[in-house]
Amino acid sequence: MKNISSVLLISALAFNYSCTTMKTKDTQQEVQNIDPSLSSNPFMKKSKLQYEAPEFDKIKNEHFKPAFDFGLKQHDAEIIKIANNPDAPNFENTIVALEKSGEVLKRAVIVFSNLTSADTNPTLQALDEEYAPIFAAHSDKMFLNDNLYKRIKAIKEDRLDAESKKLLQYYKQNFEIAGANLSSTDKEKLKQVNQELASLSTQYSNKLLEARKQGGVFFTDAKELDGLSPDEIAAAATDAKNAGQPGKYLLALQNTTQQPVLQNLKNRATREKLFKASWLRAEKGDGNDTRETIEKLAALRLKKAQILGKKSFAEWKLQDQMAKTPDAAIKLMNQIAAPAVETAGREAKDIQDLIDQQKGGFKVEPWDWNFYAEQVRKAKYDLDENQIKPYFEVTTVLEKGVFYAAEKFYGITFKKRSDLPVYHPDVVAYEVFDHDGKSIAIYYLDFYTRDSKSGGAWMSNYVEQSYLLGTKPVIVNCFNYQKPAPGKPSLISYDDVSTMFHEFGHSIHGMFASQKYPSLSGTNVPRDFVEFPSQINEHWALDPVILKNYAVHYETKQSIPQALVDKIKKASTFNQGYMTTELVSAAALDMDWHTVTNESQLIPVLDFEKQSLAKHGFTLSTVPPRYHTPYFAHIWGGGYSAGYYAYLWSETLDNDAWEWIKNNGGLTRENGDRFRKLILSVGNSVDLNQAFRDFTGHDPDIKPLLRNRGFIK
């Protein structure tokens, strides 16, 4: 996913993500006058590394607080100067000035927000909680500044070029969405709510990180892990030792409800123990229980929406999205939900039939599904996940798969950079070159799970492309793959392969950005569009040319046999009812939390979830939502509130556009250049619905999505 949580944090400081390239003598003098130690603070000036990549070897925990304090004061002064400028408002002295503001603040916050997701520690967590309400208040100073809003409204669109006109419209809309039109009384109410929301969201994220860390399951006997490979068992032993439990085995939790190893664990008691540890991780009644925080968040979000004149939080949140309204998003979900649940029901019968044939003597439960689904897949398609994994070594998948596909489709190449400092020893860096040999970006990858990292996978910018600022993209992809035991290969599942292609799709969206203004650059697009470039990139994982190049056995160095490729493709629609129901039920749950119109509808968390799932027909107890409300980080701490439907909306776009690519020659540079020109390079500088029509020649059609998932022929 696109790391919207970091985007939101940056937005909370300064409406845009920009920084100025200028530093005056007065500012330098102010730095010295405030605190001599600031002169050595790495956030006080632009990084000297290529493309202003962060100087991780110089950045310490103690640098953030003084940089925040100075940056807030500096940005406050800049905003006041812009708002109170005696000259008549125009695009340059108001909008461009805002785009250039917040230099120090942005540098500090963008690194901070990425580290709190990827490699946090108690010091950073405490700072996060301390500054969340401060940043929210700072944001309100700008959005609710009457003089500033009046200046923006007074600017005429006449004679502005297309991108500048789009930026002006963007500012007007976002100021109004943020409450610029409110009365003074309501603005004060909104400020208080925003600060409380910021604090609660940060508290939620910190609680969940600890709940995930503490939720891992220790086992005393390797026999309990029967079904895992020797390398996986060795890794579990290493993880337990690192957690202070030598001689035991630790299965850490990943972000989702289902845990990947459940498909291999033969011991049913082990599976049940691991599943329940996942499901109950954040509802144990301890300090990491998130339910009370969620209830407060939901109530405050409703209150915020009502202050802003909307019936529900979702109605307020979707104004600037492609869907526009909750009804449009719900309509799409309903179109997908019915065939998904129906298909999942048939899949459940197949699994129960297998259990009965084996005289299991029990009814299938959620912790059984993946284990027996894997057996059904073997029986139906003669496909064993353990046959596939040896062909998917992490670095080979990256360089011979993800990079190779990008070279074939777009003409870009990559060079490993061992000279750039990184924030953790696991991180690797590459420089990216365009088809003409020109350098265009720096790209970091952080593959492995650890206690200091949030769950899931995401893409973030450290530096965004902007012609105005003369900046090029510096991007990171973070994953949570299980780190192998020392000396062992890092083998991943096909799902993990898809995730790598997906997250790179976000990265290529950022790398190909070609905007003047940072606020419109690259992935700064609506949530229900931002997943489109990432999801379409997943399709390359099974392209015959690409697959043969990266699916190489880590021992024999032989390419994956065609017979195994055929099995993977035949099985591509297998278990889609389950996986789609998992996804759409989570999306519906999110939308229900955010379409409440009266606080009396906000009943206790677990009761609310139960009612929501029943209302939408998600009554298969064996198919729980991908995220249970207490650990649904996307919507309570990650910026996807009222927006989890975006994956389905974007997937509709992705499958439709992919069908166009297949029907027009597939993996060709001509198609790659067209997709780059019309979709990847436009950022938010054009009407994105029109951009899609320009690429495919028609409005989005849901049928390719339903065909791809095997729901229709």
KOLRO-171156 format. One record per residue (C-alpha): x, y, z; residue in three letters. Coordinates in pm, whole numbers, plus 50000, padded with zeros to 5 digits. Layout:
BEGIN
XYZala
...
//
This chain:
BEGIN
500005000050000met
500935036249975lys
501925047450324asn
499185072950371ile
499895075050742ser
503175092750671ser
501475114550412val
498845124550666leu
501455132950926leu
503285155050680ile
499995170550573ser
499235177750937ala
502285200150945leu
502035217350615ala
499255213050368phe
501805202750108asn
504845180550112tyr
507155207249983ser
510235224250109cys
511975255649997thr
515415254149843thr
516315287949989met
517725296750328lys
518195332950424thr
520945347350640lys
518285357650893asp
517135321650925thr
520685309350970gln
521235335451239gln
517985324851409glu
519235288951420val
522365300051600gln
520485322851839asn
517985296451944ile
520395268552021asp
524015264151909pro
523425226551882ser
521045232451591leu
523965241551369ser
524935204751365ser
521365191751340asn
521115173251004pro
517565186050943phe
518615222750941met
519955220650587lys
519445200050276lys
521225166650269ser
524405166750062lys
523705131449944leu
522435124849594gln
518855137549547tyr
518855149049911glu
518595113150036ala
518485112950418pro
521825112450598glu
520885082850816phe
524435079850947asp
524075114551102lys
520435113751216ile
519915105251583lys
516835103351804asn
517785135651978glu
517705155451652his
513945152751596phe
512545173351884lys
514675204751826pro
514055201951450ala
510305199551512phe
510315229451745asp
512375251251515phe
510515239351204gly
507115246851355leu
508165282351443lys
509715287551102gln
506665274850919his
504275294951139asp
506205326351045ala
506075317250676glu
502335311250682ile
501665344050864ile
503825362650614lys
501935347650321ile
498515353550479ala
499275389750572asn
501135399450256asn
500035435450177pro
500365429049804asp
497305417749609ala
497015379949614pro
498255361349310asn
499335326149228phe
503035332449290glu
502845351349619asn
500255327949772thr
500075293149617ile
503705289649507val
504815304949837ala
502825278150022leu
504375251149804glu
507825263149905lys
507135266550277ser
508075243450564gly
511605233750466glu
513035222050798val
509755207950923leu
509195186350619lys
512715172050625arg
512385161950989ala
508835148750972val
509225128050658ile
512165109050808val
510445106551146phe
507195092951001ser
509025066750799asn
511145055751093leu
508155053051326thr
506685028451074ser
509845009650976ala
512215010451274asp
510715027151577thr
511835027351939asn
510415040152270pro
511925074652221thr
510325079051880leu
507015065052004gln
506955089952291ala
507735118452051leu
504985106251821asp
502405108552098glu
503745142052219glu
503735159051880tyr
500645144251714ala
498285170251871pro
500855197751820ile
501095189751450phe
497305188451422ala
497035222851582ala
499715235851348his
497785223051048ser
494645240551168asp
496515273351198lys
496855272950824met
493645256450707phe
491495278150933leu
493355310650867asn
490725334750731asp
493195358050562asn
494935329450387leu
491685314150266tyr
490475347950136lys
493705352049939arg
493315317649783ile
489695324649686lys
490665358049533ala
493145342849286ile
491805340448932lys
492345309648719glu
492715330948405asp
496065328148232arg
497215299348452leu
498615268748278asp
496745235948325ala
498835222948616glu
498775256248798ser
495005258348754lys
494685223148895lys
496855232649195leu
494735263349269leu
491555242249256gln
493255216449479tyr
494085242649742tyr
490575257349738lys
488975223249775gln
491265211750052asn
490875243550253phe
487095240050231glu
487185203050317ile
489315212150618ala
486745237450741gly
487845271250607ala
484195281050560asn
483225274250922leu
482215300351177ser
484765310451440ser
482955289751702thr
482925258551487asp
486565263451394lys
487495262351763glu
485455230551808lys
487155215051503leu
490625223851628lys
489975205551953gln
488595175051775val
491525173751534asn
494035174351816gln
492205146752003glu
491995125751686leu
495715129751621ala
496555118751975ser
494205088951965leu
495425076951627ser
499015077551745thr
498075059752068gln
496275033351864tyr
499315027151641ser
501645024051937asn
499295000452121lys
498904978651812leu
502634976551746leu
503154963852100glu
500124940552076ala
501564925151762arg
504964921351925lys
503504905752240gln
501034884552044gly
503614861151892gly
503294824952003val
506094805152168phe
506274767352132phe
508454744052336thr
508584713952103asp
509594714651737ala
507004687351674lys
504314713751726glu
505664730551412leu
505384699251199asp
504834709850838gly
507264738950841leu
510584734950661ser
513804729750859pro
514854765150766asp
511564779550890glu
511884760551218ile
515474772751255ala
514294808451195ala
511594803951462ala
514264791951704ala
516424822351625thr
513474845651676asp
512694829852014ala
516314833152121lys
516344869752017asn
513154874452219ala
514854860752532gly
513404825552514gln
516294803052403pro
515344767252337gly
511824776752224lys
510294785451889tyr
508544818251813leu
505914823451545leu
505564861251520ala
502334877151403leu
501904894351071gln
499454922551019asn
496564902850871thr
494014879951037thr
495304848550870gln
498974839950918gln
500974826150621pro
502344795650803val
498824782850877leu
498734766250535gln
501654743450632asn
501144736251003leu
499884700451041lys
499104702251414asn
495534715051445arg
496074726851802ala
499054747351685thr
496984762751408arg
494184771751648glu
496604786751896lys
498274808251631leu
495004819751473phe
493474829351806lys
496644847851903ala
496254867851584ser
492514873851627trp
492714883651994leu
496014902851988arg
494494936952066ala
491514927752285glu
493044912252595lys
491974938952841gly
495594949752895asp
497484981552809gly
497594971352443asn
493824966752408asp
492724990352130thr
488934988252165arg
488365018452387glu
490645039452164thr
488695028351855ile
485365037452009glu
486675072052090lys
488105076051739leu
484815065951574ala
482805090151789ala
485205118951729leu
485265112751355arg
481475114951348leu
481645146951552lys
484205161451310lys
482005153451011ala
478985169751175gln
480945201251257ile
481885202150890leu
478245199350786gly
478215162950673lys
476015134250787lys
478875109750828ser
482655108450830phe
482625088750503ala
480535115650332glu
483115141450439trp
486145119750355lys
485145109250002leu
484575144149860gln
487915145049678asp
488055108149586gln
487135091949255met
484085075749413ala
482885109749549lys
480185094349775thr
479825064750015pro
476895052249804asp
479135048349499ala
481715028949700ala
479045006949860ile
477484999849519lys
480824986649392leu
481354965449703met
477884950149670asn
478554940749309gln
481594921049421ile
480354907749756ala
477534885449632ala
479554864449383pro
482494863649627ala
480424849349915val
478694824749684glu
482054812349555thr
483494810649908ala
480544788650008gly
481434763749734arg
485074764849840glu
484064757850202ala
482144726950088lys
485214714049902asp
487294718350217ile
484704701650440gln
484404672650195asp
488164667550216leu
488114668550597ile
485304642850597asp
487124620650348gln
490094620850584gln
487734612550872lys
488764644051053gly
485624644151264gly
485324682051289phe
483784711351110lys
486174734750930val
487204765251132glu
489084796551022pro
492404781851138trp
491814751350918asp
490984769050594trp
494444776350455asn
495814742350557phe
493064722950381tyr
492714747750095ala
496344740350015glu
495494703250004gln
492494709849782val
494734729949552arg
497194701049538lys
494384676949457ala
492744699249195lys
495834713849035tyr
498664691549158asp
500274723349293leu
502234723949617asp
503364757249762glu
506524740149886asn
507334730949526gln
507164767549430ile
509074784749711lys
512574772549610pro
512124792249286tyr
511404824749468phe
514524838249637glu
514034874249747val
516894891749568thr
516414871449251thr
512694879749245val
513574916449287leu
516384919549036glu
515434893248779lys
511694897648815gly
510524931848934val
513454951048783phe
513484929948467tyr
509784936648403ala
510364973948452ala
513264973148207glu
511234954647944lys
508104976247979phe
509645010248055tyr
513325007547961gly
514635016348308ile
517624999948480thr
518954997248835phe
522364998549001lys
522984987449357lys
524395014649582arg
526345002849886ser
527735037649954asp
524465053350072leu
523765052450448pro
520655033050556val
518515033150871tyr
518854995550937his
521374969050826pro
518634950050639asp
517994979550404val
519474979250054val
519645008549808ala
519565011749429tyr
519915040349184glu
517365040948902val
518195050948542phe
515785060348264asp
515765045247916his
518185072247799asp
520675064648078gly
519815094848291lys
519545089348666ser
515995095048792ile
515645081849149ala
517085065049458ile
515205034149574tyr
515505016749914tyr
514134982450007leu
513544969350359asp
512484932950334phe
512274916950677tyr
509914917750973thr
511114929251316arg
509564940851641asp
510344977151560ser
508424976451230lys
504704980351167ser
502954951350996gly
502124949150628gly
503944963250325ala
504094998750195trp
505795025149984met
506845059650106ser
508745089349969asn
511715104650146tyr
511945130949873val
509285138249612glu
509785148849253gln
509205185749179ser
510445207948897tyr
509655238349113leu
512025226249384leu
514455208149157gly
514015175349345thr
514005139249226lys
512325109549398pro
513875090949691val
511575061549766ile
511395032050005val
509464999249992asn
508984981250325cys
507904944950362phe
507504920050646asn
508974888250503tyr
510314863250755gln
514074867050783lys
515844833950721pro
518244817750963ala
521864829050912pro
523374814350597gly
520044802750459lys
518314815950146pro
515384839650181ser
512614820050008leu
509154835549979ile
505694824249875ser
503994834149552tyr
501764857749755asp
504934874849877asp
506144877149518val
502874894549424ser
503354918449716thr
506804927949590met
505484935449242phe
502574954649400his
504694977449615glu
507074983949328phe
504034995649131gly
503655023549389his
507365030949358ser
507335033448979ile
504375057149013his
506575079249230gly
509685075149014met
507895085748695phe
506335116748852ala
506675146748623ser
505065176148799gln
506105211648871lys
504335212649206tyr
505045187549486pro
501445187249612ser
500345171849280leu
503375149849226ser
503505112249180gly
501435092349428thr
499725123049577asn
496455111849421val
493105099949562pro
493255067549762arg
490945049749517asp
493385057249235phe
496705052949416val
496375014849428glu
495745012449052phe
499415014748940pro
500484990549214ser
497804964649143gln
498344964548769ile
502054958348828asn
501174925549004glu
500134910648669his
503724910248546trp
504604883848804ala
502924857048589leu
503944870248249asp
505734840948078pro
508804861347980val
509154877048326ile
508374845548527leu
510944824348345lys
513604850548414asn
513174852748793tyr
511674819248897ala
515044801748928val
515694773649175his
518034787049440tyr
520104754649443glu
520004740349090thr
519794774648917lys
517274759348677gln
514294779748558ser
510894769348683ile
509544740548469pro
506764749348226gln
504594722548382ala
504794740548718leu
504084774048549val
500974758948388asp
499814746748728lys
500294781248883ile
498234797248607lys
495484771248623lys
495274776648997ala
495194814848966ser
491454816549039thr
491644790749316phe
490394802649657asn
489354836149509gln
485974834549680gly
487714832750015tyr
490284859749941met
487744883549790thr
485304878350077thr
488164885550320glu
488854918250141leu
485324930750070val
484114922450421ser
486924943650565ala
486034971750323ala
482354969950420ala
483284969550788leu
485375000950740asp
482555018550555met
480025009150824asp
482225023751098trp
482365056250904his
478795059550775thr
477175061251118val
475095092751147thr
474295091951517asn
476555083951811glu
473915059651946ser
474845036651655gln
478365032851793leu
477965002152009ile
480964982852155pro
483584973051897val
482984935551879leu
479194939251871asp
479464965551598phe
481634942851384glu
479294913151429lys
476274933751322gln
478124948651025ser
479204915150884leu
475734900350928ala
474104930450759lys
476194925650445his
475714888150430gly
479174878450547phe
477834849750754thr
480474823350673leu
482184819851009ser
485104802750837thr
485894834150635val
486754862350877pro
487574897050744pro
491174903050645arg
491404927250937tyr
489474923751263his
488414958151393thr
490864959251689pro
493874955551457tyr
492534972151142phe
495544995151123ala
494685008450778his
491605026650906ile
492495035851266trp
496135045251224gly
496985043950855gly
494915069750671gly
492515046050493tyr
489505054750712ser
486385052250492ala
488855043150219gly
489605006050235tyr
487175001449946tyr
489915018549741ala
491604985149678tyr
488464972249507leu
487895004849318trp
491505005249199ser
491374968349115glu
488444975348887thr
490625000648705leu
493604977448709asp
491894947048557asn
490194967948292asp
493464984848193ala
495334951648204trp
492824936847964glu
493584966047730trp
497334959347757ile
496884922147682lys
494654929547384asn
497164954347245asn
500384934547245gly
501214929947613gly
504824935147718leu
505924961447468thr
507824993747514arg
505085011347319glu
502485000547576asn
504845009047862gly
505475043847726asp
501735049047681arg
500945037948038phe
503755059548171arg
502595090147976lys
498855087748046leu
498765072248396ile
502065071048585leu
503545104948504ser
500475127148548val
500275126448928gly
497185145649036asn
497665172648772ser
494775160948550val
491255146748582asp
492095110548668leu
488795096748541asn
489665112548206gln
493215098948228ala
491785063848258phe
489475069747962arg
492385083047760asp
494305050847824phe
491545024947771thr
489125044347552gly
486165038747786his
484815042648139asp
485855016148396pro
484124982548354asp
483824958048645ile
483564926948426lys
487344922248379pro
487724921348759leu
484964895348794leu
486514874648513arg
489984876748665asn
488664863348994arg
486784835248823gly
483304848048917phe
482114850748557ile
483344836148228lys
//
